[in-house]
Every structure is written in C-alpha cells, then in structure tokens.
Amino acid sequence: MRIRASHILVKTEEEAQKLYEEIQNGADFAELAQEHSLCPSKRDGGDLNYFGKGMMVKPFEEAAFALKKGEVSAPVETQFGWHLIKLTDIKD
C-alpha cells in the first residue's frame, strides 16, 4: 500500500498546534503550508506525493498511515521539527 500525503513542517509544538486549530476551523491546508512550512514541499502546498512504508521517519510514517483520507493529524514530532500531516490519497 502507498499513500499520498501533504505536510506542514514548523519548529515548535506551539506553532504546529496553532496551525492545527486554524485547519480545524476551516483554513486551507495547502495555503498554510505555502505560508508557514519549512520544507521545500511548501511550494506544492506541502504535497509529498506517494510513498510506502519505510520511506519516511518512523513517527511521521506511523501518524500518516493511521489517518483516513482527508484527515489531518495532530502535531507529530520528528528530528526535523513538528509536522501536521494530511492524508490525500491511498493506493492499495
């Protein structure tokens, strides 16, 4: 199975939580990614394209694969910082 996800990468849990709340209140994930993400994927609205298990760091992978299509994760910490992850598609 492969999934397609987008993410927003920020430095602090506080910033990630603030953005998470904005998304829960209807803010556009891709627009927030373009404005706030530290990852080069921000130019694509945070899109990471399709990936399988073993391709991302463990905490990110576990959170991403636990989501339902269209769902956004609560903040997830990795060695890169804090992520919000949106699952956009699933391929079996």
N, C-alpha and C positions, 0 to 999 in steps of 0.2 A: 504494500500500500504506500502511496505517495500522497502528500498533502501540499497544498499551496497556502502560504500564509504571508501576511504583512506584519511589520512590527514598527514600533517606535522605541528608540533607544535613548535614554536620558541618564544623567549622572546620579540623581538622588531618588530615593524612595518617595520623598515628598512631591517632587515634580511628577513622577510617574502616577502617584495617587491623584494628584490634581487633574492630570490629563485623563485618567480613567474616569473620574467623575464627570468631566466635560463630555466624554464619549457616551456615558450612560444617560446624559441629559440631551443627547441628540447631535452633538458635534460630529463633524465628518472626520473619520479616522485618517483618510489619505491627506486631507488638508493639515491636520495636526502633525502628521508625520513630516510633511514638507516643511512646516514651520519650526518643529522642535527636535526632530530626530538627529542624533549624532552619527548615524550610519549613512554611508553613501546611497543606500537604497531609498533614502528620503526623496530623491528626485523622481522616483517611481511611486510615490505615495507610500513607501515602506515595503513595497512588494518584493518578496524573496523568491518568487517563482516556486516551482515544485521541488520537494526534497523528500527523501526517505529517512528511515531510522538510521542513526549512526552518522548523519551528515551535520548535525548541529550539536552544540554543547548540551550535556545531559539535562540540566534544569529547563533549558529552553525547549528541548525536544519533548520532555515529559509534559510540559504545560501545553505545547502546541498540539500534540497528539491526543490530549484529553478533551480538547474543545469540540463543540459541534459546529457545523458550517454556519458562518455568520456571527459566531460568538467571539467576544473579546475577553482575554484573560485579565485577571487582577495582576498587579505588578509582579514580575518574576525577576529575581536577581541572578546574574551570572558574573563571571570575571570581567565582563565588558561594561557592566552597569545594570540599569534597570530597564526591563522591556515590558511593553504592552504588546500582546500578540493577537492578531485577528486571523481566524481560520477562514479562508475564502473559497477553498475547493478541496475535494477528496477524490483520488483516483485509486480504484482497487487494483 
